[in-house]
């Protein structure tokens, strides 16, 4: 009788909360999709930050380990982080013990505050960019989503080194890259074959290039990631897919963009000529294709013009 009671009690302790109630965020159900054993992703909308999506535009992923949950990216506000925490609790009774942030863009780390009891980790390069841009990023998210953020809750993570990372007994391999934002953490989980690309990979959504140190660097780093023997990849935006599928699409788009900007600059034409282009069929169907192309030209084209004048790489 006593053993029976204890068994029932232990079941209660390890069973996650009832999954029947959907978790709502911004008047939509927040959903997780399983991508591998003990691994789920939460896909953001393929949109820009707006009041319509309340900032839920980036992907998050979580790995349930025997000693706690590893969360990869936390969304664009503490309020979103709270909803994400409730969602994760439907899949496991384990607490989130570690939050890894892939880069400094607000849709990937502003939700950290909801996981105050967890350790927050990112690369030194990423942390430096978070520190530099924090105030401007908060202003930007507030302006675009029309929501006020608890400013003091947006804290910076601790620093982690590239290489093997052991979270209790759970190993991950971290790669310190920078092609997308200047500080990009890519995470490989060898036990499941899942590659967490952060915004090094965009899938079915045009790449955001505002903070790239250069499109060539980004493409070279994507080529390095091809050599990993991953089974499935989770991009920063868009659905999961085979790593080659996501890398091919992101790298193909970046190559076209680079070639287009180089060609217009080499003719000595202005940015308005770069804007007057028909996006090739393969990329015109990507979500936000026109929007991101316009932003990329405004931000990157001056570098291509300068390269011609000063012979420096873009
Ligand atoms: Zn993003």
Boltz pocket constraint, residues with backbone or C-beta under 6 A from the ligand:
constraints:
  - pocket:
      binder: B
      contacts: [[A, 58], [A, 105], [A, 107], [A, 108], [A, 199], [A, 236], [A, 237]]
      max_distance: 6.0
